[in-house]
Amino acid sequence: MRFWALFKRDVLVAWRKKSNIYQPLVFQLLIVTMFPLGLGAGAQTLAKIAPAVVWILALLSTLITLENIFKNDYEDGSLDVYVLSGMSLPTATLSKAAAHWLTTGVPVILFAPVIGVLLHLPAQAYAVLMLSLLLATPIFSLLGTVGSALIMNIKNGGMLLSVLIMPLLAPVLIFGAGAVLETTLGNSAFGHLMLLLGCTVLSITLAPLAAAAAVKINLE
Amino acid sequence: MNRIVKFYHEMGSPPSFYRITSHWLKPMLWLAIVLTVYGLIDGLLMAPTDYQQGDSYRIIFVHVPAAWMSMFIYGIIGISGIITFVWRMKVAEAVMMASVPIGALFTAVTLLTGMLWGKPMWGTYWDWDARMTSELILLFLYIGVAGIYSAYEEDPRKAARLAALVAIIGLVNLPVIRYSVYWWTSIHQGSSVSLMGGANGIQHWDMLRPLLVMALATKFYYIYSMLARAQTYLLKTERKKQWVLEAIDQQTNHNNPAGAK
């Protein structure tokens, strides 16, 4: 099936150039070091902001990888080949999003506990933290394909990409970081997680269509 | 019926849109000016003082109409975005791109007057309250639409379709953003005007009247400004077409009866 062929190809390309995979994690590590330096190393202060910081770092480190989802394919012409192959465009963009999630989202989820430990995140919050990121990272990748498709033939489109994507990610951050925060306060995160799941389902349904429309306009 | 259908079709074609709406500009501008002057005098000088907020509440006559317009114009952008995207109508592109700077401006005015109102009432210029935050996010959405257009500006038709796509995505997301931010937290006062006559809203006709007048004034200003910008947009994007040359010719002859070129 073409979906899997494209998926395998994208994962392989990312895997061959390993910096794609570890760059976001190094970025997170660099930024998280800045927080104790700026705020003071008090465990209580850090634990208080930990849910938000872990989440924002996951978001920002994904954001820096989004620009290239379509850019390379557009520049070397392989995007034209996908379109000419008769493959349905929403399927192609969904496949791109899935590959991006596997190579960026999954490492970010697995790395989140490390950032949590560095910020003294309370022990009861780790399960919810990883669960909330498991629900949210697909949204990052899916909206990322939309943003990347919109800016693929602009030079230095990274800033524009952030302007386009960030407002759409506000609800995700509210529900996701909210879920972790509620857990650290000893409350149930069920409501937040369900709303987050709603956002995930919504973006799986709609984002491939929007990304496909943007690709189509850009290739005309 | 026939005339309405004809009018509808004429408004879809750039030359007749330009011809028809160029007669509308002056009346709209005058209506906006007269209503603004009346509304401001009525609101700032005549309306009774609020029993709780004193005279500082009077900024409502700028703040609330601007806030209504900031959302109303995004709705217009979304609708003309859908028309642009599906039917590729040039007039819809012009209306959409002409509305973006006006909407962004009203959003900025809403935020600024809100901050000025917040200082005496809440004791702070800014608080991360739900309405303020969602208004700020609305400003980002406007900036996004304008940004994607200016990035592709050398190809205006493509730029307009991509901007329309961004506007539609924003429109779909607006309810999600709004509710998520609302559930987050709020200290903002409730709605000032409710059709069902809620207990917290404005009850007094002398206060309500200037508010409604100002709401009308901002609508007329929007129509004026949007049409003027849409006309310029059409002249710019269609500059190689015959009708533009004729329109410019007519304009210069009109200003210059001697015909000196």
Interface residues (C-beta under 8 A of the other chain):
Chain A: V146 L150 I151 I154 G157 L160 V163 L164 M166 P167 L168 A170 P171 I174 F175 G178 L195 C199 L202 L206 A210 A213 A214 I217 N218 E220
Chain B: F85 I137 F140 L141 I143 G144 G147 I148 A151 Y152 K158 R161 L162 L165 V166 I168 I169 G170 V172 N173 V176 I177 S180 V181 W183 W184
